[in-house]
């Protein structure tokens, strides 16, 4: 899945060049990193990328091994359930027994072989008719993620983004895992689940009317209602959904309070800062925990603990009709 806009990565992330096609960490884009870690399991002709019209050409350019016809642009954004439903229909037409993995194109995974080992386990569960979700052991009481409640290896339920006290209780109990947004299932099984739990969308897909699909996530539409769900409590393999500039800082900082510079910078009486402003020297004096990101037409300065709110700037620019900044 590669259709998101990545608004919390403004001003780098724009409609025509959003987060997943950017080299946020390292030289390769997040999309290319996703492809590379899955490639040992799957031949290029068995990749399917669902994106949008703004990104389709760039994605095809970045993934030359994947047949261009398998980079598909949704006509409108309709969240993850219709995206997954469309992909399942395409795969079923090619292989009625296909096992399908669903992976957001903007995650980072440090230990790739350990990750592939989990996928091999998940494929076996999916072949048995299960809807398989990967759970990440929480490293802190995060309020920005949904949680999976486990009972043994079965999924007891899904919990939406909690408040701080509830997140702390989830972590204390030990059987709640972050919902990674990564899934494995047979294409036929998820197609049947969508037909059962989201009949309007299934009918819209039957008549090739994608814009008429419900705009809803696969979690709300199917996973919270289905009974044939199996979860994997994933071992530590360095997962991060890279949800904000602060996440980039945390992945790059070698020690607590370290400054990170992706372009030339000077720091004086400053700690925990992130600077990315190619073509100029940035001096940070007397400030802690600040992010500075510059493009030719925009400059972002934000406290690290407010980085999740950068998307609100994009909403305001949309309201003002500033298309040149979107």
N, C-alpha and C positions, 0 to 999 in steps of 0.2 A: 504494500500500500504506500503510494508515493504522491498523494494528492493534496497534502496539507500545505498551508501557507506559511507556517512558522512565524507568526506575527510577533512572538516574544523575542525573535532574533532580528527585529528591525534595529538599525537601518540596513544591515547586510541583506536580510531576507526580504525579497520583493516577490510580487506575483510571478514574474517571469524567471526568477532565480531564487527560489525559496530554500529554506534550511537544508532540505535533504540533498540538494545538488551542490551544496557549498562544502569546501574543505574546512569545516569547522575545527576538526582535530586532525592534524597531519596533512599530507599532500593530497590524498584521495578524498572525494566527497563522502558524506555519510551513506549515500546510495551505493556508491562503488564499494565501500567497506561491507555493507550488507550483502551485496552480491558475492564478494570474494569469500566471505566466511560460509556462505551456503553452497558455493560452487563445488566443493568436494563431495557433496551429497547428490547433486542434481546437475544434469546436462543443461547447457544453455537453452536448448529448444524446449525445455520444460519449465522455464521461468515465464511468469506472467506479471507484468507491471501495470497496475491501475493508477492513473494519474489524472491530470486535468489538461485542458488545451494549452495553457500557458507553458507547461513544463514538458510536454510530450517530445518535442524536437530535441531539447537539451538532454533528456533522459536517454533517448535513442542514441545520441552522440556519445554519451558517457558509457553506455553499455553496448558496444558494437557487436559483441558475441550473441546477444539476444536478438532473435528475429524482430525486425521493426514492427511487424504486424502484431506482435505480442506486447507492445507498449500501447496501451489503450487509454484514451482520454475520455473521462466521463463528461457528458454535455453540461451537467450541473453537479454541484456538490450535494451529496445526500448522506453523509456520515458513513460509518463502517458497515452497517448491515447490508444496504444495497450494493456497496462495493464488493463485499464478500459473496453476496448472492450472484452478482454478475460473473465474478470469477469462477464460481462453482459451475454455473451453466456452461461457460466456455470449456472448462475442463471436462465436464461430463460428455460433451459432444465429441471430445477426442478420446476419452478413456473412461468408460463407466465405472471402473474400479479404482480410479485415481485417488490417492491419498494426498491431501492438500495441506500445505503449511501456510500460515498467514503471519507475515512479518512486517511491522512498520519499517519504513526505509530510513529512519533517522535515529536508530538506537546505536549505542556503542557497547561492545562486548569484548572484554580484554582477553579472556582465556577461551579462545575459539574452539580448541579441540574438546575441552570439557563441555562446551555448549553443544557441539555436534553429538557428543555422547548422549546428552539429554534428548536431543531430537530423535536419535535412533530409538531410544526407549519410548518416546511419545508416538512414533510411527507404529510401533507394535500395538500400543493401546488404541490408536485410531483405527487400525485394521480390524479390531474387535468391535467396532461400531460406536465407540465413545467419542464425545466431544472433549478434546483434551486442551486444557489451559495450563500455561506455565506460570507458577507462582514464584516470586522472588522473596527470600527471607528479608524482612525489613531491617535496615541498618540504623534506623532512627524512627521516631513516631511521625511519619510524614502525613500531612493533611491534604496533600495535592494528588494522592493516588487513591484509586479504589482498592479494596482488600478482598481476598478470597479466604473464606473460613473453611478449614480442613477438619475432617473427622477421619483419622487414619489417612489413607490415600484417596479417599473420596471427598468431593467438594460438598460441604454442608450448605454453603450459601455465598452470595456476593454482597458486599457492603459498599455503599457509595463513599465518597470522600468524607472522612469523619472530621469532627472538631478535634482540638488538641487533646482534650481529656480522653476522648474515645480512642484516638490513635495511640495514646500512651497505654491504655488498657489493652488494646489489641497486641501491642508489642509485649506487654507483661505476660499475657496468656500464652503466647508462643505458638498458637495454631492458626494465626492470621498471617497471610503472606500478601505482598503487593501483587496486584493484577498487572502482569507485564504487557498485556495486549497482544501476546503471541499465542497462536492456537495451532492445533493439528487435528484433522478429521478427514474422513472420506468425503469427497465432493457430494456423493449421493446422500450422505447422512446430514450434512449441513443444509443441503437443498431441501430435504424433507422437513427439517426443523423450521426453516424459513416458511415453507408452505403451511406448516401447522400454526406457528406462532405469529407470523407476519403475512397473512394471506393477501392483503392489498398489494404489498410489495411484490410478492410472488406473482400475482396476476399482472402487474405492470411489467415485470421482467418477461412473462410469457408473451406479451404483445410488443416487446421491444420498446417500451415507453418508459425509459429510465427516469425522466423528469417527474413522472407521476409516483415514483417510489416514496415511501415514508422516509423522512430524514431522521434517522435514529441509529444509535450505536448497536453493535452486535450484542453487547452486554445487556442492555435494556431489553432488546427485542427477543433474544433467544436464551442467552446463558442464564439469566435470572429465572427462567421458566422451565427449561429442559430438565429432565431427570437423568439422562444418560451422560453425565459429565464426570470426567476423570481429571484429577489435578496431579501435577508433578511438583513436589517441593524441590525446587532446583537447588543444587549445590552452588556455592559461590563461584561465579564465572565472570565477575566484573561487569555486571549489567548496569547501564545508565541510559535513561531515555533522553538525556541531553535536552531538558525542557526549558532551559533559559541560559542567558549569558553567565549566570552564577554557576550553573552546572559545568560549563566549559572551564571556568576558573578552577573549580574544585578538582576537575580531572587533570588539569595541567599543573596546579600548585604542588610543589614537592614537599612542603611543610606548612603547618598552620601559620598564617600571617605572612606567607611569602608573597612577593609581588610577581606578577606574570606579565611579560611584555611580548607581544607578537610583532611589534614594530619598535623602532628606536624610542627609548624612554629613559627618563631620569626620575628617581624617587628620593625625596628628602623628607625625613620625619613622616613617612607614609608606610602603611602596611596593608596587606591583603587586597591589593589593587590589581586590576586587569586593564591592559591598554592594547588596543588594536587600531592604529591610525597610520596606515602606510603613507610614506612620502613626507613625513615631518617628525620632528622630535617633540615628544610630549613630556612635560615636566609636571609631576604631581608632588605638591608640597603641603604638608600638614593635614593630609586627608587619609583616612583608613577605609578599607572595604568599599571602594568606588570602582565602577566599571566605566571605561571610556572607549567608545567605538565610533570611528569616523568613516564616512564614504564621501565621494566628491560633492554630494548635495545635502548631506545631513550629518549631524553630530549628536550622539547619545551620551549623556552623563547620568548615571543612576547608581544609587546605593545598591550593593549586592543583595541586601535583604529585601529590596523592592523590585528585583529584576523580573519577577513574575508579572509585574504590572506594565511592562513595556507594551504588551498587546493593547492596552487602553489608549496609548498614543496613536496606534494604527486606527483604532475605531474613530478617534477624533478627526484624524486626517481624512478618513472616508466620509464622515459627516460634512467636512468642509469641502469635499470634492477635489482634494489634492492628489489627483491620479498620478501625477509625475513623481510622487513620493511613495506610491504603493506598488 
